[in-house]
Amino acid sequence: MPEPDESEHPDHEPPKTNTIQLSRTHLASGRPLRSPAFRWFFTGWSITMAGSAMSPVALAFGVLEVTGSATWLSAVLTASIVPLMATMILGGGIADRYRRDTVLRLTSLGSGISQTGVAVILLAHQPPVLLLPLAAVNGIFQALTIPTMRGIVPQLASGGGIQQANSLLASARNITRLIGPSAAGLLTVSVGGGWAIAADAASFLLAAACFAKMSLPDLPPRTKTDPTMLSELRQGWRYFSSRPWIWSVTLAFAVFNAANMGIWNILGPLIAVDTIGADGWGLVLSARGAGALLATVVMVKLTVRRPMAPALSLMTLAGVPLILLGTGANALWLAAAAFAAGVAAEFFTVAWSTLWHMHIPERLSSRVGAYDEFGSSVSIPIGQLSVPFLAAAFGTAAVAITGGVLTVVAMLIPLLLPALRRIELSTSKAN
């Protein structure tokens, strides 16, 4: 039997002015954009993604503008990612324990305020050490936001509308990834990185206003007999660790993320300097973004009943650009491979998100999602730190080719599990 869904409890508060009260009968089934609640969420999500796409460029050049030091930039980025990873699992517990719309409003508001502080420090040329606590606060807010986003879609859409909702959200994310960095670059060149960070802060505050326009049903009142947060996190871990179709993919993406974030982000530009140049590297990155955007548009209509075999098989294409980097391929071959990798990555993302929302009980979704996010992302700093040393020891070409091969193998291993190959898109949730 499906596990009970806590969101089925009725709302205990009277309707509020200018908010959209949501119940099971009001979920968007076929066309999520027809639902006012989803439209407000989609708008807030898109605004947040636009700001987040601008932030890396703006922060990098803003910190360098103030300090002229790559060491300070590394320190600021580390001050953000360490608290993010440290509190990710706790964020999953909070997102399942409290109303997710409330969590999103508070985290967006908090992120907007902390980013405003970053902008003020950069614009006023204050000591860069002041950026470190604000970066840490931002990391914590992101650790709360990410698991909340993983669990909220089934409360806004149902049935076939879940895949459409995930495709629309992914499309918005990819569009902002194409436009955001260029916009941040223009702002940074014209008025400075501090103002670009200020635009990011404004995006969080606008998103908080959008999230305030939607209101999910209240959860049942908590009693003294309810489990503690620690017990709930243990329950999430038991669910995660007992489902091989979940943790096998998590482990595969731990390998993928270590290789891609290390080799593609660090060795890629280094190799490009001596081969295809900065303009060629820009073409390759744009091609990857274009492929991702195409896939999300197609996935609004395309439904595959058993998507994991094709999704993971396609993900082997993500290893090809790494292999081509190592072999010194020209810009056109790399761009074509990056385009295919972008298509594959977004096909997988939409299929995985849809399976997640259809098969994992809503009341556990954020906790289980936090373990998935942590397990697949904790390898990123390991990859980024180790790649330069490996390249110095064995050569950039050998490391890039090996990373590509490891990516291909990692994507295929989970398909050895029959349960993963057979899992289907459905409207019922598994136990």
Helices and strands as residue ranges (DSSP letters): G 6-8, E 20-21, G 24-26, G 32-34, H 36-67, H 70-97, H 100-123, G 128-130, H 131-152, G 153-155, H 161-191, H 193-211, E 214-215, H 229-241, H 244-259, I 260-267, H 268-274, H 277-299, H 308-315, G 316-319, H 320-327, H 331-359, G 362-364, H 365-377, H 380-394, H 396-412, G 413-416, H 418-422
